[in-house]
Structure formats: C-alpha cells, structure tokens
Amino acid sequence: MCRNIKTLFNFDPLATDDEIQAASLQFVRKISGFTEPSKANEAAFNQAVKDVSLVARNLLDSLVTNAEPRNREVEIERARARNAKRFGTKEED
C-alpha cells in the first residue's frame, strides 16, 4: 500500500471528508500511475477519486470496534518518534 495513505478508522474526532479525499487521491494515483492525469483521462481520474471517497466514507461509517478511539496528536508524536529512530533525524519541538 502507498505509504502516504494513513489509517483513518477509530479516531476521535472521526476522519474528515478532506482526510478521506486525500487518501482516495493517493490511492487513485497509485493504481493509475498518474500524479496528474492527461486532459483525456482527467474526468475518469476525478470520478474515480470521488467514487473511492464515497466507498471509503461508507466503510468507515460501517466499521465497529470495542477499542478506545485513538488520539491524533498522540499518533503524530508516535510517528515522529518512529521517523527519528528510522531516519536518524532529531525530533522537532
């Protein structure tokens, strides 16, 4: 899976439409091989992003869990710590 697509399930607050759209755009870019489609493919590309966004929203709204919702700020800090360890960068304050 594309590394830029982030987990959107089980967060408080819920995933926004912008987050879902961004993940959908990354997914369509990955499977189509286009970062920007040609004029001939633009309509199909944009429709695919809309369709994937709708399906993703339906999926997220349908999933259930007993786990406590995750906090975005905590997850961001964990990701920074992983990146610092992985790439040897200093954590920013």
N, C-alpha and C positions, 0 to 999 in steps of 0.2 A: 504494500500500500504506500501511497505517497506520504512522505514524512511530514508534509505541511498540513495534512488533514488531521485535525485534533479530535479526540473523543469529546462528544457533546452531551452524552447521556449522564444523568444523575448529578446535575449541578444545581446549586441554589444561588441565584435565580436560574430559571430554565434557560436553555440555549435561545439566543435571539435569532430573528429572521436573518440578520446580517451575518451571524456566525454560520448559519446553515447555508446561506447563499455562497459564502466564501469557500466552505468545504465542498459544496456542489461544483463550483467553478474549478477548483483544483482537481476534483475527480474527473470532470469532463475534459479538462486539459490533459490529464494523464492518459486517459483511454483514447483520446482522439490524436494525441501527439502534437496538438496546436497550442501555442500560448496565446496567439491571436489568429483567429481563422481568416481565410480569404473572404472577399466580398461574396463569392459564390457559396461559401459554407457558413457565413455569418448567421443567417436565420436558423439553420439547423442547429448550430452550436448554441445559440442563445436559447432556443426552445429546449434543448437537452438540459441546460443549466436550470431552467425553470422547472422542468419535469423532475429532475433529480432532487431539487429543493423541496418540491411538494411531497415526494415519496419519503425523503429524509424526515420532514416535519411529521408526517403520518407515523413513521416508525418511532420516532422519539416520543410522540404523544401516546403511543400504544404500549410501550415497554413498561414493565413494572419491576420493582426491586424492593427488598426489605432493608437494603443497606442505607446508611445515613448519606444524605446528599454531600457531595464534595464542595469545597470552597475554592473558588477560582484563584484567590490570592495565595492560598496555601499551595495549590498545584503549580502556580507560576514560580513560586520560590523553590519548590522541589525541582522543577525543570531547570532553573538557573543553576542550582547546585549540581545536578547531573551534567549539565553542559560544562561547568567549571572543571569538574572531575574528568570528563571525557576529553575536552579540548585544552585543558590546562590554562584556562582563562581565569582572571580574577572576577569574583562576584562583585557586581556594582551595588552601591548602597542606594 
